[in-house]
Amino acid sequence: MTPSNVPKGFIIRILGADYYVVSGGEEIRCSLRGRFRIGGSPEEALPVVGDTVEFRRGGSADTRGPSGLVLSILPRNSIFARSNPLGKKRYRILGANLDHVILVFAVREPELNIRLLDRMLVAAGCGHMNPVICFNKMDLADKPDRFRREMVSYEAMGYEVIFCSARDGEGLERLRAIMGGAKSIMVGPSGAGKTSIVAALEPGLDLRIAEVSDRTGKGRHTTSHFELHPLAGGGYLGDSPGVREFGIWGVSREDLDDYFLDFTPFIGYCRFAGCTHSHEPGCAIKEAVENGSVLHGRYESYLRILEELPDTLP
């Protein structure tokens, strides 16, 4: 238990054993006190970027600036996480307490991976994050108007969809308005142009940009870690390493349909209670797919995720 007057701040960057905390407009380099834990599982052993923490200032500053000691972490109101098939941790939190997760996908170069987008939308919903879909490189689209019409289904679900070009500036003002005064993270496949968008929004950040590989057609990583960068207009924006695969964590087979918003009008009308919408007869979701009320591609995304999930959460 720490006193109520202990200073608080949020983590914008983690480099090795150093946790950089912003409090009152000042950045303090902190370490963790011994036996620091915020939960009983390996996933919750250490703070992550975006966490609000209580800390104690160090006795004096050195050449690297003010220092301190992280004492505790306050409860998280949102996370963006993915499963972690390797190592001891079951999942990895990419960011916490963020207002928006901006899902950046290229129209071309690399090819649009709509299945990956659907997975990230599930993760955002599960983690109580507000997703914003950003289709970048619209300047490369063969038929931009047709592409916009094809993506109208995501707008109909209630998602914010921005058609963007870091090269010619399309959509940047809308992104800037969303990010103003908020904490946001950009996530998407390598080569989709996340770093280019950040550089266009905040040229002074001088982030590294890489082209899509001619050999593989996939993007190459230019961001090695996630950190929050202050925006000139207020707020913070994080650019994260590129993602090629995205496993779902924190969702059971029973609850998956809650995160497919286009299923919502039909849930509760299946013949059997507890319908998984995969093999059961009299399924309202399958009927909606057959009559075109739910897109077949979205249903395929649902089935692929369903195969990976446990019946119930531990």
N, C-alpha and C positions, 0 to 999 in steps of 0.2 A: 504494500500500500504506500503510495507516494502522496505528499501533501498537495492540497488543491492549488497552491500558488506556484507549483513547479512549472517552469516555462514549457510551452508546447510548440511544435512545428511539424512540418511534413518533409519527408525524404524525397529529394529530387534526383539523387545519384548515389550509386553504390560502386565503389572501386576497391576491390580487395576487401580489407577489413575496415575501410573508412566509409562511414555513412554521412552523407552531406545533407544537413537539415536546414530548411529555411524557416526563420522565425522573425517576425517583425521586419521583413525586408532584408534581413541579414543572413548570410550563409555560414553555418557552423559545421566544421568537420568533427564528426563524433565517432567514438568507438562504442562497443557494447559492454555493458557490465557483465561480470562473471555469471555463468549459469543462466544467461538470458533466455527466457522461453515465453512464448505467447500462447502456447497450446500444447496439447499432449501428443501430437503427431509430428513426424519429421517435416511435413509440409509447412507447419506453423512454428518452426523452430527459430526462424529469423525474420526480421522486418523485410519489406519489399518497397520498391519505389511507389510513392503515393501514400504510404502509411503515415498516419498522424501519431507522433510519439511525444512522450514526456522525456525531458533531458536535463542534465545538470551541466552548467558551464564549467570549463576547466579553469585552473588558476591563472593562466596567462596565455596569450597568443604567441605563436611562433611565426616563422617566415611564411608559412602556409595559411595564416589567418587564425581566427578564433577556433578554439577546440572545445569539446564537451564529451559527455557520456550519456548514451541513450539508456534510460531507466525502464521504460515500459512503452507498450503500444496501446493505443485506444482502439475500441471495436471498429471493425471495418464495415462500411455501409455498402460497398460494392467491390467486386473483384473481376478480373478477366483472366481466366485460367484455362489450361489445356492439360490433358493427361500426359504422363511422363512414363513411357514404357521401359526406360532404362534407369538404373540406379535404385536407391532405397525409396525415393519420393514417388508417391502415386500420381502427383500432379504438380504442375509448376504455375505459380501465379505470375502473370506478366505485369500486372499493375493493380493497385488498390485505390479505392476512394476517388475514382476519376469520374468526371461528368459525362464524357463521351468516349466511345471507342470508334474511331473512324476506320472503316474497313475499305482499304484502297486496292482496287483491282484494275488492271489495264484492259482496255478494249482489245488491244493487240500488243504483241511483243512484250511479255509472253502471252500465250493464248489464255483467254478468260477461263478460269476454273470455277464454274458456278457451284460445284459440289463443295468446294472449300469455303465459298461464301456462305452457303447454307449452314455449314458446321459452325462457322464463327458467329452467325446469328443466334444459333442455339446457345453457344457459350456466353454470349452477351446477355441473353435473356435469363439464363440460369444464374449468372453472377450479378443480376440487377444493374447492368450497365445499359446506357442508352446508345444503341448502335446508329451510326450514320454511314450509309453506303456511298462510296465515292468511286465512280468509274472514270479512271484517268486515261490520258492519251486519246481523247476524242478526236484530236487532229489526225490520228492515224486510221480512224474508222472509215471503211469503204462506203457504208450507207448510214451516216450518223442518225438521221431521222428514223430509219427503220430500227436501229439499235435502241433508241429511246422508247419506241413503241413496245419493243420486246421486253423491256425492263419495267414497264408500267405496272406489272403485277406486284412488284415489291413496294411500289408506292401505294397500291391498293391495300396492302397489308398494314399500312400505317408507318412504314419506315421512311425516314428522310433519305432521298436519293439525290446525289449531286453529280452532274456530268461535268467533267473537269479536264483541263489541259494545262499542265504546268508550263508547257512551251508557249502557248498563245494567251494564257491568262483566263480562259473560260472557267467559271465556277469558283475562282479563288476568292472573290469578294464574299460569296455565300459561306465558304469555309471559314474565312476570317471572322465573319459575324457570329458563327456558331462557336468558335473557339474563344472569342473575346471574353475575358473575365472567368474562363472555365479552365479545368484541367482535363486535357485530352491526350489520347494515345492513338497513333496511327499504326495499324497492323495490316499485313497483307503479304502476298508472295514476293519473293525477290524479283526485282526488275519491274515491279508495277509502278514505280515512280514516287514512292513515299518520300525519299530524301529530296527528290527534285521539287516536290510540292512544298516541303518545309523550307527549302532554299528559296523558292519563289515567294513564299509568305514572309520569310525573315532572312533576307540576303546576308545579313551580318553574321549568321551562324556559321557560314563557310563549311557546310557538311560535305563529305565526299560522295560523289555520284559515279556509278558504274553503268556501263551499257549491258544489254542483254547478250548472253553468249551466242555467237553464231553457230557454235557446234551443237549445243543442247537446246537452244531456243528458250532457255530458262534464265532468270535473273541471277546475278551474282551478289552476294552479301556485301553491303558497304557499311552497315551499322553493326558493331560488335556487341553492344549492350544497350539497354534502355535507360534513358534519363529524361527528365523534364527540363525543357528549355524555356526561359521566360520570354513572353511575347511583348513586343513594343506596345501593343494596344491593351495589354493586361491579360492575365491568364498564363497558362503553361501548356506546352505541347511536347509530346514525346514521340520520337521516331524509334521504332523497334526493329530488331533483326528480321530479315525475310523469313516467311513460313512456307514450307512446301507440304507438310502434313500437319493435321490438326486433330488430335484425339479428344473426344468429349469426356469431361469429368463432371461428377456431381449430378448426373441425371440417370434415372432408372428407366427401364423399358416402359413401366407403367405411366411415367410422367412425361415422356418425350413429346407426345402430341401437344402438350401445353405450350411448347416453344415453336411450334409450326403455326403461325398466326392465321394462315389461310385455311387451316383445319377447323378453326374455332366455330364457325357457324354450323358445323356438322357433328361436333362432339356431343355425345349424349343421345344420339339417334341411332346408334348401332343396335343390332338385335341382341347382342350379348354384352352384359356388364364386363368391364375389364378388357374389352376388345383391343387387340394390339394393331388392328388395321393391316394385318399382313396376310393371314390365311383364313380368317373366320368368315363364314357366310353372313349375309345380311349386314355388311359393313357400310356405314354411311360415307366414310371417307373414300372407299374404293368406288362407290357409286358416283361420288363427286368427281373422281378422276375420270371415270368413264364418260360422264356427260360434259366434261371440260370445265367444271367449276373449280377444280384444283388441277394445276399443271402436272403433267406426267413426270416432268423432270424433278419437281419438288417432291413428289411421292417417292421417286427413286432415291433421292437424297435421304428421305426419312427412313426407307428400308435399309439402306447401307449403314446408317448410324444405329438403327435398332439392333442389327446383328451383333454389334460390338458391346452393347450395354448389359449390365447385370439386371436380374429381375427386380431386385431391391437394393438400396444403398446400404453399406455397412453401418 
